[in-house]
């Protein structure tokens, strides 16, 4: 194992999965003081026992900073794409509004001419 898992995180995972360190000690055929030392030292042999006992250590081995950065980068990329799409939609709406205003001016001018001709 290249890096140690934070002791508190490992203890929390053990308590969540087995209920207590004593229950884990019974499951792996050891006593509680040895388990406590094993958690602190995290030797490859002890970690292999944990894995064989069914502890999901891989959830603690992932680097949350890398996961977070990757997911944040993906979210930022998606947001940038949405911004581009929304900007294009706004430009199209602005063009449509400008076109409608020109039509309104044109037709209001025609109405004014027609109403002046009728008088």
C-alpha positions in Angstrom: 0.0 0.0 0.0 1.5 3.3 -1.1 -0.2 5.7 1.3 -1.8 5.3 4.6 -5.5 5.9 5.1 -6.3 8.5 7.8 -6.8 6.6 11.0 -10.1 8.3 11.9 -11.5 7.5 8.4 -10.5 3.9 8.7 -12.0 3.6 12.2 -15.3 5.2 10.9 -15.5 2.7 8.1 -14.9 -0.2 10.4 -17.6 1.0 12.8 -20.0 1.6 9.9 -19.4 -1.9 8.4 -18.8 -4.1 11.5 -20.4 -2.1 14.3 -17.2 -1.9 16.4 -13.6 -2.7 16.5 -14.3 -5.6 18.8 -16.7 -7.1 16.3 -14.0 -6.8 13.6 -11.5 -8.4 15.9 -13.8 -11.4 16.4 -14.4 -11.7 12.7 -10.7 -11.7 11.8 -9.7 -13.9 14.8 -7.7 -11.3 16.7 -8.1 -9.2 19.8 -9.1 -5.5 20.0 -5.7 -4.1 21.0 -4.1 -5.8 17.9 -6.8 -4.3 15.7 -6.2 -0.9 17.2 -2.5 -1.2 16.5 -3.2 -2.5 13.1 -5.4 0.5 12.3 -2.6 2.9 13.4 0.2 1.0 11.6 -1.7 -0.2 8.5 0.7 -3.0 7.6 0.1 -4.8 4.3 -0.7 -8.0 6.2 -3.3 -6.2 8.4 -4.9 -4.4 5.4 -5.1 -7.7 3.6 -7.0 -9.2 6.6 -9.4 -6.2 6.5 -10.0 -6.7 2.8 -10.6 -10.5 3.3 -13.0 -9.7 6.1 -15.0 -7.6 3.6 -14.0 -4.1 4.5 -14.4 -1.8 1.4 -11.0 -0.1 1.8 -11.0 1.1 -1.8 -13.5 3.8 -1.0 -11.0 5.4 1.2 -8.0 5.0 -1.1 -9.4 7.2 -3.9 -7.9 10.7 -3.8 -10.9 12.9 -3.2 -9.1 16.0 -4.4 -8.5 14.5 -7.8 -12.1 13.2 -8.0 -13.4 16.6 -7.0 -11.2 18.5 -9.5 -12.2 16.2 -12.3 -15.9 16.4 -11.5 -15.6 20.2 -11.1 -13.8 20.5 -14.4 -16.5 18.5 -16.1 -19.2 20.7 -14.5 -17.4 23.9 -15.5 -17.1 22.5 -19.1 -20.9 21.7 -19.2 -21.8 25.1 -17.7 -19.6 26.9 -20.3 -21.4 24.9 -23.1 -24.8 25.9 -21.6 -23.7 29.6 -21.5 -22.7 29.5 -25.2 -26.0 28.0 -26.1 -27.9 30.5 -24.0 -25.9 33.4 -25.5 -26.8 32.2 -29.0 -30.5 31.9 -27.9 -30.4 35.5 -26.6 -28.8 36.8 -29.8 -31.5 35.0 -31.8 -34.2 36.5 -29.6 -32.7 40.0 -29.9 -32.7 39.6 -33.7 -36.3 38.5 -33.5 -37.3 41.4 -31.3 -35.5 43.8 -33.6 -37.3 42.3 -36.6 -40.7 42.5 -34.8 -40.1 46.2 -33.9 -39.3 47.0 -37.5 -42.5 45.2 -38.6 -44.5 47.1 -36.0 -43.1 50.4 -37.1 -43.8 49.5 -40.8 -47.4 48.5 -40.1 -48.1 51.4 -37.8 -46.9 53.7 -40.5 -49.2 52.0 -43.0 -52.1 52.3 -40.5 -51.4 56.0 -40.0 -51.4 56.5 -43.8 -54.7 54.6 -44.2 -56.4 56.4 -41.3 -55.2 59.8 -42.7 -56.5 58.8 -46.2 -59.9 57.9 -44.8 -60.3 61.3 -43.1 
